[in-house]
Amino acid sequence: MSAATAVIAHGRLFGRFACPCLVRKYVLTVESEQIIIELTPDEALVLSDWLERVQMTDLSRLVDDEAVWAPIHRVAGTLDKSLPEIFAADYAERLDAARGRLRPLGDDSGEGDGAG
């Protein structure tokens, strides 16, 4: 619990805030800040597939800081909820087409698709 949250929980005013309403407003602002990442549908599909494969490996071999695991799982989960394509019967074809559209021109080798 942060100091500002503790102030609200105990109904007291500490620090430089002039009134409890400012403390509440500050806490709500800080807690609601989010980073928004925009991806194209192709980028989201390819990233979702890669993250799924990464999560199926031994994450500790690939990611040496356990603090990174939670954001990896959160991003992967958010993508999974946003992509009905992952449940489509033609998922493999859709994924291949998305990969093809994202590869630099002239690179049809398929290299770089691995999880590592």
Phi, psi and omega per residue, in radians:
M1 nan 2.242 -3.140
S2 -1.310 2.894 3.122
A3 -1.066 -0.711 -3.137
A4 -1.141 -0.675 3.107
T5 -1.176 -0.672 3.107
A6 -1.101 -0.625 3.110
V7 -1.053 -0.799 -3.123
I8 -1.182 -0.739 -3.090
A9 -1.108 -0.599 -3.098
H10 -1.721 -0.023 3.095
G11 1.159 0.448 3.132
R12 -2.023 2.835 -3.135
L13 -1.978 2.122 3.115
F14 -2.224 2.848 3.022
G15 1.323 -2.616 -2.985
R16 -1.601 0.033 -3.099
F17 -1.330 2.347 -3.074
A18 -1.378 -0.517 -3.135
C19 -2.622 2.743 -3.119
P20 -1.022 -0.532 -3.137
C21 -1.108 -0.597 3.094
L22 -1.192 -0.659 3.102
V23 -1.097 -0.822 3.135
R24 -1.044 -0.783 -3.127
K25 -1.094 -0.740 3.121
Y26 -1.063 -0.826 -3.117
V27 -1.096 -0.794 3.140
L28 -1.075 -0.689 3.121
T29 -1.135 -0.832 -3.118
V30 -1.127 -0.759 -3.089
E31 -1.252 -0.405 -3.102
S32 -1.646 -0.095 3.102
E33 -1.128 2.327 3.116
Q34 -2.411 2.709 3.018
I35 -1.703 2.232 -3.124
I36 -1.897 2.179 3.117
I37 -1.958 2.189 3.122
E38 -1.800 2.279 3.122
L39 -2.226 2.617 2.985
T40 -1.288 2.845 3.072
P41 -0.993 -0.685 3.108
D42 -1.112 -0.803 3.127
E43 -1.064 -0.746 -3.128
A44 -1.115 -0.749 -3.124
L45 -1.131 -0.808 -3.132
V46 -1.154 -0.753 3.128
L47 -1.133 -0.715 3.119
S48 -1.039 -0.784 3.128
D49 -1.095 -0.775 -3.136
W50 -1.107 -0.776 3.138
L51 -1.100 -0.656 3.089
E52 -1.052 -0.790 3.128
R53 -1.162 -0.669 3.104
V54 -1.090 -0.756 -3.118
Q55 -1.172 -0.418 3.133
M56 -1.449 -0.160 3.080
T57 -1.593 -3.129 3.041
D58 -1.385 1.722 -3.070
L59 -0.975 -0.544 -3.090
S60 -1.161 -0.404 3.078
R61 -1.343 -0.575 -3.080
L62 -1.603 -0.682 -3.073
V63 -2.083 1.925 -3.027
D64 -1.447 -0.106 -3.132
D65 -2.029 1.960 -3.095
E66 -1.070 -0.364 3.115
A67 -1.115 -0.390 -3.123
V68 -1.406 -0.366 -3.073
W69 -1.083 -0.765 -3.112
A70 -1.046 -0.835 3.096
P71 -1.115 -0.601 3.097
I72 -1.067 -0.831 -3.135
H73 -1.152 -0.646 -3.136
R74 -1.169 -0.782 3.116
V75 -1.101 -0.790 -3.140
A76 -1.068 -0.762 3.133
G77 -1.129 -0.709 3.114
T78 -1.114 -0.749 3.109
L79 -1.110 -0.772 -3.131
D80 -1.031 -0.702 3.131
K81 -1.212 -0.443 -3.051
S82 -1.640 -0.137 -3.018
L83 -2.096 1.586 3.085
P84 -1.122 -0.335 -3.138
E85 -1.036 -0.455 -3.085
I86 -1.179 -0.259 3.117
F87 -1.815 0.034 -3.111
A88 -1.272 2.583 3.131
A89 -1.085 -0.533 -3.124
D90 -1.766 0.570 -3.102
Y91 -0.963 -0.800 -3.085
A92 -1.054 -0.725 3.131
E93 -1.177 -0.720 3.111
R94 -1.104 -0.728 3.134
L95 -1.121 -0.794 3.114
D96 -1.064 -0.724 3.133
A97 -1.138 -0.732 3.121
A98 -1.113 -0.751 3.097
R99 -1.042 -0.754 3.140
G100 -1.066 -0.697 3.134
R101 -1.232 -0.433 -3.107
L102 -1.574 -0.364 -3.140
R103 -1.196 2.552 3.042
P104 -1.017 2.594 3.134
L105 -0.958 2.409 3.115
G106 1.535 -0.113 -3.139
D107 -1.840 1.584 3.092
D108 -1.982 0.395 -3.070
S109 -1.319 -0.434 -3.074
G110 1.481 -0.054 3.119
E111 -1.215 2.614 3.131
G112 1.581 0.050 3.127
D113 -1.492 -0.130 -3.076
G114 -1.236 2.831 -3.119
A115 -1.341 -0.211 -3.071
G116 -2.115 nan nan
